[in-house]
Amino acid sequence: MAANEICWLVVAEGQYRLSGSLDRDTVPAFWRQRSEWMPHNKQLVLDLVDLSRVDSSGMVMLLHLCQHLEQAGSRVMLHNVPQQLKTLFRLSHIEPMLAACME
């Protein structure tokens, strides 16, 4: 995987890991390909431990992903949220909206 790529890995049924750089350079192409990786589980865990970089574009993509899955009837839990992303959530005043889906 190149430094400027996002990797979506299926760990187990309902468990996924996102790794790489989630930023303005990688998000547009990754989101356009969502039909290839978008999960359809009723409950899913998304582990963010392997994200090397997250900017505001990545944060917005994660918000859209959570909203899309919740509208489809899924429950999403974000695990190992990087401090950089937690800071973006706090600075954007959206941390309270995501409190229920972060561990």
N, C-alpha and C positions, 0 to 999 in steps of 0.2 A: 504494500500500500504506500503510495506517495504521501508526502507530508501534507499535501493540500487536498486530500480525499476524505470522504466520510465512509465508514464501513458499518453496515447493519448486519449483525450476527445473530442468528437464532441459537440460543444457548440450550433451551429446552422448551417444551410446550408452554407457551405463555411467558417465556423469559427471553429477553433480548438484550443485546449489548450494542451500544453506539460508541464508536471510537473514531479518532482522527480529529480533524479541525472542522468545527461547526461555525463557519463564518461567511461573510458576504461573498467570498470567492467560491465556496463549495455548496452553499445552500441552494441556489437556484436550480442547478442541474440535478441535485439530489432530490429536491421536492418534485421536479418534473417527472422523475422516475418512480414516484411513490407507489404506482400500481404494482411494481415489482417487489417492493419490500413491506408495504403497509400490512400490519397484522390484522387479523379478524377474530381475535380471542375475546371472550367476554370479560376476562380479567387478565391483565398483563403487567409485567414488571419490566421497566426499561432501566438498565444499569448504565450509568454515565461515567463510570470509573476510568475508562480509557480515553476520555476526551482530552485532547492536548490543548485545545483552544476553543473558546466560545466568545462570540461577540454579540451585539444586539440582534443581528440577522439570525444567528443561531437560536437565540432566546425566542424570537418571534416564531421561528419554525417549530420549536418545541411546543409553544403555546398553541399554534394551529394544529399540530399533531394531536395534542391532548384534546382540544375542542372537537376535532374531526372524529376521534375515537369515541369520545363521550357521546356525541350526537348519534353515533352508530350503536350505542348501547354498551360500550366497553367501559371498564373501570381501569384507570391507569395509575400505576405507582412509579415514581421516579426514585431510583436508588443511587447512592453515592454521587449526589449532585455536587459538582466542583464548586469550590469557594468563589471562583470568578463568576459563575452563573448565579449563585446565591446573591452575590453583590449586585449583579445586573437586575435581578428580581426586586431587590430592596430599593435600588435607586429608581426603578421604574414604577414603584408603588404597586406591584402586582404580587408581592410575596404572600399577602393574606389570601388571595384567590387560589394559590397553589399549595397552601399549607396542608390541605387534606390529601394531596397526592405525593408529598415528599416525605422521605424517611431519613 
